[in-house]
C-alpha cells in the first residue's frame, strides 16, 4: 500500500461584491480539473480534499495511472500515513 500526498494551493479569491472566498487547487491534478473554493480556508481545504479523493477514485476505476510527480507536487510513501493539517 502506498500513501500519496498531493500539494494544494489555497488563495484569496473575493466574490465580485467583495465578500471573502478562497480558491483551492491541486497542481498535480490540474489536467483532471482539481479545483474548488470555500467561504473559509478550512472549507476550501475540505473541498479540495474531497475533489482529490474523487479524482483518484475515478483514475483507479478507469485504470489510469495516479500522477507521481513532479516531486514538488506529489510525495509518495511506501507505507500508510495519516496527514493532519493545522
One Martini backbone bead per residue (centre of mass of N, CA, C, O) as a GRO file, in nm:
protein
   86
    1UNK     BB    1   0.098   0.035   0.021
    2UNK     BB    2   0.024   0.371  -0.056
    3UNK     BB    3   0.109   0.718  -0.011
    4UNK     BB    4  -0.048   1.025  -0.103
    5UNK     BB    5   0.089   1.364  -0.143
    6UNK     BB    6  -0.084   1.656  -0.221
    7UNK     BB    7  -0.046   1.959  -0.333
    8UNK     BB    8  -0.190   2.270  -0.228
    9UNK     BB    9  -0.372   2.569  -0.324
   10UNK     BB   10  -0.447   2.872  -0.139
   11UNK     BB   11  -0.660   3.153  -0.231
   12UNK     BB   12  -0.764   3.449  -0.254
   13UNK     BB   13  -1.125   3.501  -0.373
   14UNK     BB   14  -1.327   3.730  -0.441
   15UNK     BB   15  -1.611   3.845  -0.487
   16UNK     BB   16  -1.763   4.093  -0.663
   17UNK     BB   17  -1.889   4.211  -0.374
   18UNK     BB   18  -1.624   4.138  -0.163
   19UNK     BB   19  -1.644   3.871  -0.064
   20UNK     BB   20  -1.502   3.619   0.092
   21UNK     BB   21  -1.273   3.381  -0.058
   22UNK     BB   22  -1.150   3.045  -0.167
   23UNK     BB   23  -0.904   2.904  -0.365
   24UNK     BB   24  -0.858   2.559  -0.480
   25UNK     BB   25  -0.564   2.358  -0.580
   26UNK     BB   26  -0.410   2.085  -0.780
   27UNK     BB   27  -0.144   2.072  -0.980
   28UNK     BB   28  -0.120   1.754  -1.042
   29UNK     BB   29  -0.459   1.777  -1.120
   30UNK     BB   30  -0.530   1.983  -1.348
   31UNK     BB   31  -0.620   1.802  -1.590
   32UNK     BB   32  -0.872   1.695  -1.395
   33UNK     BB   33  -0.990   1.955  -1.223
   34UNK     BB   34  -0.848   2.046  -0.939
   35UNK     BB   35  -1.107   2.252  -0.827
   36UNK     BB   36  -1.207   2.505  -0.580
   37UNK     BB   37  -1.404   2.628  -0.296
   38UNK     BB   38  -1.444   2.872  -0.014
   39UNK     BB   39  -1.532   3.074   0.262
   40UNK     BB   40  -1.288   2.920   0.381
   41UNK     BB   41  -1.001   2.761   0.428
   42UNK     BB   42  -1.121   2.503   0.547
   43UNK     BB   43  -1.332   2.457   0.324
   44UNK     BB   44  -1.135   2.445   0.086
   45UNK     BB   45  -0.974   2.202   0.195
   46UNK     BB   46  -1.207   2.003   0.212
   47UNK     BB   47  -1.290   2.023  -0.090
   48UNK     BB   48  -1.016   1.936  -0.218
   49UNK     BB   49  -1.008   1.661  -0.089
   50UNK     BB   50  -1.260   1.552  -0.228
   51UNK     BB   51  -1.165   1.594  -0.518
   52UNK     BB   52  -0.913   1.417  -0.507
   53UNK     BB   53  -1.056   1.155  -0.427
   54UNK     BB   54  -1.237   1.140  -0.679
   55UNK     BB   55  -1.014   1.136  -0.892
   56UNK     BB   56  -0.863   0.886  -0.793
   57UNK     BB   57  -1.103   0.690  -0.814
   58UNK     BB   58  -1.140   0.732  -1.121
   59UNK     BB   59  -0.862   0.642  -1.214
   60UNK     BB   60  -0.883   0.357  -1.103
   61UNK     BB   61  -1.146   0.273  -1.251
   62UNK     BB   62  -1.002   0.347  -1.546
   63UNK     BB   63  -0.686   0.257  -1.531
   64UNK     BB   64  -0.527   0.498  -1.440
   65UNK     BB   65  -0.273   0.682  -1.352
   66UNK     BB   66  -0.112   0.810  -1.084
   67UNK     BB   67   0.032   1.079  -1.008
   68UNK     BB   68   0.414   1.108  -0.941
   69UNK     BB   69   0.434   1.415  -1.038
   70UNK     BB   70   0.615   1.616  -0.923
   71UNK     BB   71   0.788   1.614  -0.628
   72UNK     BB   72   0.667   1.902  -0.542
   73UNK     BB   73   0.351   1.774  -0.568
   74UNK     BB   74   0.441   1.463  -0.502
   75UNK     BB   75   0.416   1.226  -0.239
   76UNK     BB   76   0.560   0.899  -0.189
   77UNK     BB   77   0.466   0.633   0.019
   78UNK     BB   78   0.525   0.288   0.112
   79UNK     BB   79   0.322   0.366   0.345
   80UNK     BB   80   0.105   0.433   0.569
   81UNK     BB   81  -0.052   0.758   0.623
   82UNK     BB   82  -0.117   1.052   0.819
   83UNK     BB   83  -0.278   1.364   0.770
   84UNK     BB   84  -0.230   1.682   0.937
   85UNK     BB   85  -0.401   1.988   0.947
   86UNK     BB   86  -0.304   2.331   1.087
   0.00000   0.00000   0.00000
